Every structure is written in structure tokens, then in C-alpha cells.
Amino acid sequence: MKKEIKVALGNRSYPILIENGLLPKCGAFVRKITAAPKIALLSTPAIYKAWGRELAKSLQRQGIRLELILISDGEKNKNERVLFRILKTLALRGFQKDGCLIALGGGVIGDLGGLAASLYMRGIGFIQCPTTLLAQVDASIGGKTAVDFAGIKNLVGTYHQPQCVLVDPQTLRTLDERQFKTGLAEVIKYGVIQDEALFGEFEDHPELIQKRDPQILLRLISKSCGIKARIVSEDEREGGKRAWLNYGHTLGHALEAYFHYGVLTHGEAVAYGMWFAAMLSHQLCLCPENVLQRQRSVLKRMGLLQKLPYFNPGKIYQKMFLDKKARKGRIQFILTRKIGLVTIQKNVPQPIILSALTQLRVEASKRR
């Protein structure tokens, strides 16, 4: 079954194509999307070995000339040094304005590839081929590109929309368990902010999801991509609704930074951020307790609430001010009223924030 979803941005609109077994046969589709005489394929050695060779063959059958650029994966490599290495490689291999770059990999590859494509000759074509669940449902859609800088995640970046996003859920077969779970956190987030039925999939079919049933994965990915596509289409540069996508991320990013990006995956940090946001929502009387309990139950069932190391609530609070959504010295929170409905709150009193952080620290220290 093939799904096609449109990100509607006028003359910069683009499709998200979702299909099991897509990558080995996507060459003809890519050729329709771009007339680039030469394409750079950015990936990692492991991902290229697993999925890139078949993708390359499909592209070459269409007469596309490929230039392979392989880099190391991992957040520590999402920096200006690797970015400029990619740009230098594009220059040395003679890429011109009519060139294109395909990012085959997870969020790090997508962010680096997108930023490089946006900067090279002030912008060349760009195609996303995400191979992790997190990238398939989130990072590859919406045009955000960035590198980490001065110790701050995604501090330097641009908006550069891809020409298309090619999602092959079969790539998740080689994804390790922890990275699979980190992607599930973002899918759960979509359920909380927009779609109670999507959230209900985790309550009704937890075993099938954990076993990576192909049909249920296709359904979860398609629904998630559809939600993000609609939000991005309405609010490309985060002037309003797009901020909803940051549910759980205000604390999540602070926890990642506090632990120096070495203890929690992004999804694990966001899972704690969602639990915290639900706690805060309940303390502010925005939602009943069962909304908090349902979120905690699903996150725990998916293995996303392992024991959290000790943290200092005051220092975490300070790190929240580094969040890019903070404005005029105030932290912006996305809070929940019910499953499927969130709201933006900019004036949460400091004592309530610290109280919720302290409660989270106590509860999270008990998790196993």
C-alpha cells in the first residue's frame, strides 16, 4: 500500500511518499522531481551498505550521475566542521546550481544535508530519504535544518524545504531497539497534540507496535506525517500552530543539554518532557488526572520511562531559557487540555515549574 501526503506551501509544495519497499524502486519518481544532472548522496557507511546501494542502482537506472559522500553518524558529528566538509566536497566535485543532494539516514544526516543544500550556491535541490522512525515522522518534514553550535542543540540553521520526502518503513527492520523506541515518542506526541485515535493505537495494540508489524507501522507513520504536513502547511516558520509540535521538547531539550547529549536519546528526553508537561497541565488545572495517567502509562508501556539519573531542578530550569522558543525572558510551554488538544502557555509561575520538576525527579528516580 502506498501513501502520498502533500505539504502545501504554494510553489514550494512537495510530496511525502510512504511505501514499504520504496527505496529500491524510487529512481523514476526522483527523476520526475528533479532534472539535476548530478546528485550527491549523503549517508553513513552502515546505512549506505544496508539501503544505499539499492537506492543508488535505482537512481543510476534513470541515467542519474551519483557522487557519494559518507560521514560518521551521531549527534557529536552534527557540527560546523562536518558541515563545511560536505560543502567543500560539493565544491571539489563540481556541483553547480542545478545540482541536488539526497540525505539517506536519520535526523543527523537530514539536518546536515539540508543545511548544506541550503547554503551551497545559496540553495540547491534537496531530497529526504529518512531511515529512522524519528526522522520519518518528524525531522525529515518541514524544512528545518541545523547544526549544534557553542554547546546548544540546533542553534545555527535555516529553513530549506525538500523537493520530496521518500519514506520506506522497511528501513526500520535494521534499526536498533532503542532508536526505534525514541521514534515512538514522537508518534505518541502527535497523538497527544492532534489525534486521540492515533494515541489510542498505543493503548489498543502495544504488542503489534513493539513487534514492528508492517501494517501498523505504515499506519502510524502515515498518520504522523499527515499531522505534521498539515501543521507545517499552515505555519511554516513557527508563528503559531507549529509550536504545538514542541510538546515535551522544552524540558526534553533541557535534559539532553544537562546530560551533555550522552545519557538520553532525543525520544527518551522528549518522553520525560511529555510526562512533565502533563504534570504541569494537571497542576495548572488545565486537564484532569486521567490525561496525565494515560500518557504516563503509554510512555511506560513503550519502554520510554527508564530510570532517570539525578538532576538539579534549578539548573534544568535555567537551561529551559536556552530553548529557541523562549521569548522576552519567558519560557513557552505547550500543555495539554485533553488527548488530542494542546495549548500554548507563556506565563507559568516559576514555583509551579520547579514543583513539577521536583516531582518528576522523585518519580523518575523510581523508574525501572
C-alpha positions in Angstrom: 0.0 0.0 0.0 1.4 3.4 -1.0 0.5 6.7 0.8 1.2 10.1 -0.6 0.8 13.2 1.5 1.3 16.8 0.4 3.0 19.6 2.3 1.1 22.6 0.8 3.4 25.6 0.5 2.4 27.1 -2.8 5.2 26.8 -5.4 7.4 25.1 -2.8 4.9 22.3 -2.1 6.2 18.8 -2.1 5.0 15.2 -1.6 5.8 12.7 1.2 5.7 9.3 -0.4 5.3 6.4 2.1 5.6 2.7 0.9 7.2 -0.5 2.0 10.0 -1.3 -0.4 10.1 2.2 -1.8 13.8 2.9 -1.9 14.9 0.2 -4.4 12.4 1.5 -7.0 12.2 5.2 -6.4 14.5 6.3 -9.3 11.8 7.1 -11.8 9.9 9.2 -9.1 13.1 11.1 -8.2 13.7 11.8 -11.9 10.2 13.4 -12.1 11.0 15.5 -9.1 14.4 16.8 -10.2 16.2 17.3 -13.6 19.5 17.6 -11.8 22.3 16.2 -14.0 24.3 15.1 -10.9 23.1 14.2 -7.4 25.1 14.0 -4.2 24.1 11.0 -2.0 24.9 11.8 1.7 24.8 8.9 4.1 26.8 6.9 6.6 28.9 3.8 5.7 26.4 1.4 7.6 23.3 2.9 6.2 24.7 3.0 2.7 25.6 -0.6 3.0 22.1 -1.6 4.2 20.0 0.6 2.0 22.0 2.9 -0.2 23.3 0.5 -2.8 19.8 -0.4 -3.9 18.8 3.3 -3.9 21.8 4.1 -5.9 21.1 1.4 -8.5 17.5 2.7 -8.9 18.8 6.2 -9.5 21.5 5.2 -11.9 19.0 3.2 -14.0 17.4 6.6 -14.7 20.8 7.9 -16.0 21.4 10.0 -12.9 25.1 10.5 -12.1 25.8 10.0 -8.3 28.5 11.4 -6.1 28.7 9.5 -2.8 29.5 11.4 0.4 29.9 9.3 3.5 30.2 10.8 7.0 30.0 9.4 10.6 26.6 9.4 12.3 25.8 10.6 15.8 24.9 14.0 17.4 28.5 14.7 18.1 29.1 15.0 14.3 26.3 17.5 13.8 28.6 20.4 13.8 30.2 23.1 11.7 33.3 21.1 10.9 31.4 18.3 9.3 29.1 20.8 7.6 32.0 22.6 5.9 33.5 19.2 4.9 30.3 18.4 3.0 30.3 21.9 1.4 33.9 21.5 0.4 33.2 18.1 -1.2 30.4 19.5 -3.2 32.7 22.2 -4.5 35.6 19.9 -5.3 33.2 17.6 -7.2 32.0 20.4 -9.3 28.4 20.7 -8.2 26.6 23.7 -9.7 23.3 25.5 -9.0 21.3 22.8 -10.8 22.6 20.0 -8.5 20.8 18.1 -5.9 21.6 16.4 -2.6 19.8 13.4 -1.2 20.1 12.7 2.6 19.8 9.0 3.3 19.8 8.4 7.1 18.5 9.6 10.3 18.0 13.1 11.7 21.7 14.0 11.9 22.2 13.2 8.2 19.0 15.0 7.3 19.9 18.1 9.2 23.4 18.3 7.9 22.3 17.5 4.3 19.5 20.1 4.4 21.7 22.8 5.8 24.5 22.1 3.3 22.0 22.2 0.4 20.5 25.5 1.7 24.0 27.1 1.8 25.7 25.8 -1.2 25.4 28.4 -4.0 22.6 29.9 -1.9 20.5 26.8 -2.3 20.4 23.6 -4.4 17.8 20.9 -4.6 17.3 18.6 -1.7 15.6 15.2 -1.1 15.0 13.5 2.2 15.2 9.7 2.5 14.8 9.1 6.2 15.8 5.7 7.6 14.9 6.0 11.3 11.4 6.3 12.7 12.2 9.6 14.3 13.3 11.1 11.0 10.5 9.5 9.1 7.7 11.1 11.2 9.4 14.3 12.3 12.9 15.5 11.3 12.5 15.0 7.5 9.4 17.1 7.2 9.1 20.8 7.5 12.3 22.2 6.2 14.2 22.8 9.4 17.9 22.3 9.1 20.6 22.9 11.7 23.9 22.1 13.4 24.6 22.2 17.1 26.8 25.2 18.0 28.5 26.5 21.1 27.1 23.6 23.1 23.5 24.4 22.1 21.4 22.0 20.1 20.3 23.2 16.6 21.5 26.8 17.3 22.6 27.5 13.7 20.3 26.6 10.9 17.9 27.6 8.1 14.6 26.7 6.7 15.1 24.8 3.4 12.2 22.7 2.2 13.0 19.4 0.5 11.7 18.7 -3.0 10.2 15.4 -1.7 10.4 13.0 1.2 10.7 9.3 0.5 9.7 7.1 3.4 10.4 3.4 3.3 9.2 1.8 6.6 11.2 -1.4 5.7 14.4 0.5 6.7 13.2 0.2 10.3 14.0 -3.5 10.2 17.7 -2.7 10.8 17.0 0.0 13.4 18.2 -1.0 16.9 15.5 -1.2 19.6 16.5 1.9 21.5 16.4 4.1 18.4 13.0 2.5 17.4 11.6 3.5 20.8 13.0 7.0 20.5 10.9 7.4 17.3 7.8 6.1 19.0 8.0 9.1 21.4 7.3 11.5 18.6 4.4 9.4 17.3 2.9 9.4 20.8 3.4 13.2 20.8 1.3 13.6 17.6 -1.5 11.6 19.2 -1.4 13.9 22.3 -1.5 17.1 20.3 -3.9 16.3 17.5 -5.3 12.8 17.2 -6.7 10.8 20.1 -7.3 7.8 17.8 -3.6 7.7 17.0 -2.8 7.8 20.7 -5.3 5.0 21.2 -3.2 2.7 18.9 -0.6 2.5 21.7 -3.3 1.6 24.2 -5.0 -1.0 21.9 -2.1 -2.5 20.0 1.1 -2.2 22.1 2.4 -5.7 21.2 2.0 -5.2 17.5 3.8 -1.8 17.7 6.7 -3.3 19.6 6.9 -6.2 17.1 7.1 -3.6 14.3 4.1 -5.0 12.4 4.5 -3.6 8.9 0.8 -2.6 8.5 0.5 -0.9 11.8 3.9 0.9 11.3 2.6 2.1 7.9 -0.5 3.4 9.6 1.4 5.2 12.5 3.9 6.8 10.1 1.2 7.9 7.6 -0.9 9.5 10.4 2.1 11.2 11.9 3.3 12.6 8.6 -0.2 13.8 7.8 -0.4 15.7 11.1 3.0 17.4 10.6 2.3 18.1 7.0 -1.0 19.9 7.9 0.6 22.0 10.6 3.7 22.9 8.5 1.4 23.9 5.6 -0.5 26.3 7.9 2.5 27.6 9.8 5.8 27.1 8.0 8.0 29.2 10.3 6.5 28.6 13.7 4.5 31.7 14.2 1.6 29.8 15.8 0.4 26.2 15.4 3.8 24.8 14.6 4.8 25.4 18.2 2.4 22.6 19.1 5.0 20.2 17.7 7.2 21.1 20.6 5.1 19.3 23.1 7.5 17.7 25.5 10.5 19.4 23.9 11.0 22.3 26.2 12.1 20.0 29.1 13.4 17.4 26.6 16.0 19.7 25.1 17.0 20.9 28.6 17.5 17.3 29.8 19.6 16.5 26.7 21.8 19.5 27.3 22.1 18.9 31.1 23.3 15.3 30.5 25.6 16.5 27.6 23.7 14.6 25.0 25.3 11.4 26.3 22.7 9.8 28.6 19.3 10.1 26.9 18.2 9.8 23.3 16.1 12.6 21.9 12.9 10.5 22.2 13.7 9.4 25.8 14.2 13.1 26.7 11.0 14.1 25.0 9.1 11.3 26.7 10.1 12.7 30.1 9.2 16.2 28.7 5.7 15.0 27.8 5.3 13.5 31.2 6.4 16.7 32.8 4.1 18.8 30.5 1.2 16.6 31.6 2.2 17.1 35.3 2.3 20.9 34.7 -1.0 20.8 32.9 -2.6 19.0 35.7 -1.1 21.3 38.4 -2.5 24.3 36.4 -5.9 22.6 36.3 -5.8 22.5 32.5 -6.6 18.8 32.3 -7.9 16.0 34.6 -5.6 13.5 36.2 -6.6 10.7 33.8 -4.9 12.6 30.9 -1.7 12.5 32.9 -2.1 8.9 33.8 -2.9 7.8 30.2 0.3 9.5 28.9 2.5 8.0 31.7 1.0 4.6 31.1 1.7 4.6 27.3 5.2 6.0 27.7 6.0 3.4 30.3 4.5 0.6 28.2 6.7 1.6 25.2 9.8 1.4 27.4 10.4 5.2 27.3 10.5 5.9 31.1 13.6 4.1 32.3 15.2 5.3 35.5 16.4 8.9 35.1 19.7 9.9 36.6 19.6 12.6 39.3 19.2 16.2 38.1 19.1 19.6 39.7 15.7 21.2 39.1 17.1 24.7 39.4 19.8 24.1 36.8 17.3 22.4 34.5 15.0 25.4 34.9 17.8 27.7 33.8 18.6 25.5 30.7 15.0 25.9 29.6 15.7 29.6 28.9 18.1 28.5 26.1 15.2 26.9 24.3 14.7 28.6 20.9 11.0 29.1 21.6 11.7 31.2 24.7 10.7 34.8 24.2 11.3 38.0 26.2 12.8 36.1 29.1 9.8 33.8 29.4 9.7 30.1 28.8 7.0 28.9 26.4 5.3 25.6 27.3 3.0 23.5 25.2 0.5 22.0 27.6 -2.4 19.6 27.2 -6.1 20.0 27.9 -7.0 16.5 26.8 -5.6 13.8 24.5 -5.7 15.4 21.1 -5.8 19.1 22.2 -2.9 21.3 23.4 -2.5 25.0 24.3 0.4 27.4 24.4 1.2 28.9 27.9 3.8 31.7 28.3 3.2 32.8 31.9 3.7 29.7 34.0 4.9 30.8 37.5 8.4 29.7 38.4 7.3 28.0 41.7 4.9 25.7 39.8 7.6 24.8 37.2 10.1 24.0 40.0 7.5 22.0 41.9 6.7 19.9 38.8 10.4 19.4 38.1 11.0 18.2 41.7 8.0 15.8 41.4 9.4 14.5 38.1 12.8 13.9 39.7 11.3 11.9 42.6 9.0 9.8 40.3 11.6 9.3 37.6 14.3 8.1 40.1 12.0 5.1 40.8 11.5 4.0 37.2 12.9 0.7 36.1 
